[in-house]
Amino acid sequence: MTKNPFYNAGTALLYIILVVTGISIGGKLAGNSEGNYLIPIGMLSLFVLSAAIMAYIFLYQPIIMLLEGKRKEAIRLFISTIAVFAGITFIVFLIALIALKLNIQILAF
């Protein structure tokens, strides 16, 4: 990824939005899927894939910097990326809570 924690965290958010959109659309297309063992297998596979992608987004550049001997900068970038993503997550939950309280549907599929 980059040395910009805002870009890294934003990329993570975009990935999450794409996954949620895919799950939402896939759920509507699948209809009733009770007793289907492929759904849990698919969800667990998606979880593992997501963990790998998020590890790349959050850790690639700090590891490269660490290998280059830039320990302080690597730690600062990693913590900054986590902090920015935590802020984005907080804002998303805050918007969701406000929308829930005001009975507003946001991004309904």
MOTAGI-V757507 format. One record per residue. N is the residue number from 1. RES is the residue in one letter. PHI is phi as a letter, one per 30 degrees, with the letter a starting at -180 (none if undefined). OMEGA is omega in radians with two decimals (none if undefined). BURIAL is b if it has 9 or more other ideal C-beta (glycine too) atoms within 8 Angstrom, else e. Layout:
((N	RES	PHI	OMEGA	BURIAL) (N	RES	PHI	OMEGA	BURIAL))
This chain:
((1	M	none	-3.07	b) (2	T	c	3.07	e) (3	K	c	3.13	e) (4	N	c	-3.09	e) (5	P	d	3.12	b) (6	F	d	3.09	e) (7	Y	d	-3.13	b) (8	N	d	-3.14	b) (9	A	d	3.10	b) (10	G	d	3.08	b) (11	T	d	3.10	b) (12	A	d	3.13	b) (13	L	d	3.12	b) (14	L	d	3.09	e) (15	Y	d	3.14	b) (16	I	d	3.12	e) (17	I	d	3.11	e) (18	L	d	3.14	e) (19	V	d	-3.14	b) (20	V	d	3.10	e) (21	T	d	3.12	b) (22	G	d	3.11	e) (23	I	d	-3.13	b) (24	S	d	3.14	b) (25	I	d	3.12	b) (26	G	d	3.11	e) (27	G	d	3.11	e) (28	K	d	3.13	e) (29	L	d	-3.10	e) (30	A	d	-3.12	b) (31	G	i	-3.14	e) (32	N	d	-3.09	e) (33	S	b	3.12	e) (34	E	d	3.10	e) (35	G	i	-3.13	e) (36	N	c	-3.11	e) (37	Y	d	3.13	e) (38	L	d	-3.14	e) (39	I	d	3.12	b) (40	P	d	3.11	e) (41	I	d	3.11	e) (42	G	d	-3.12	e) (43	M	d	3.10	e) (44	L	d	3.07	e) (45	S	d	3.10	e) (46	L	d	3.11	b) (47	F	d	-3.14	e) (48	V	d	3.10	e) (49	L	d	3.13	e) (50	S	d	3.11	b) (51	A	d	3.13	e) (52	A	d	3.14	e) (53	I	d	3.14	b) (54	M	d	3.08	b) (55	A	d	3.10	e) (56	Y	d	-3.10	b) (57	I	d	-3.05	b) (58	F	d	-2.96	b) (59	L	c	-3.02	b) (60	Y	e	-3.08	b) (61	Q	d	3.08	b) (62	P	e	3.11	b) (63	I	d	3.09	b) (64	I	d	3.14	e) (65	M	d	3.12	b) (66	L	d	3.12	b) (67	L	d	3.09	e) (68	E	d	3.12	e) (69	G	i	-3.13	e) (70	K	c	-3.03	e) (71	R	d	-3.11	e) (72	K	d	-3.13	e) (73	E	d	3.13	e) (74	A	d	3.13	b) (75	I	d	3.14	b) (76	R	d	3.12	e) (77	L	d	-3.13	b) (78	F	d	-3.13	b) (79	I	d	3.11	e) (80	S	d	3.13	b) (81	T	d	3.10	b) (82	I	d	-3.12	b) (83	A	d	3.12	b) (84	V	d	3.13	b) (85	F	d	3.07	b) (86	A	d	3.09	e) (87	G	d	3.10	b) (88	I	d	3.13	b) (89	T	d	3.11	e) (90	F	d	3.14	e) (91	I	d	3.11	e) (92	V	d	3.12	b) (93	F	d	3.11	e) (94	L	d	3.10	e) (95	I	d	3.13	b) (96	A	d	3.13	b) (97	L	d	3.12	e) (98	I	d	3.12	b) (99	A	d	3.12	b) (100	L	d	-3.14	e) (101	K	d	-3.12	e) (102	L	c	3.13	e) (103	N	h	3.14	e) (104	I	c	3.06	e) (105	Q	c	3.11	e) (106	I	c	3.11	e) (107	L	h	3.11	e) (108	A	d	3.14	e) (109	F	c	none	e))
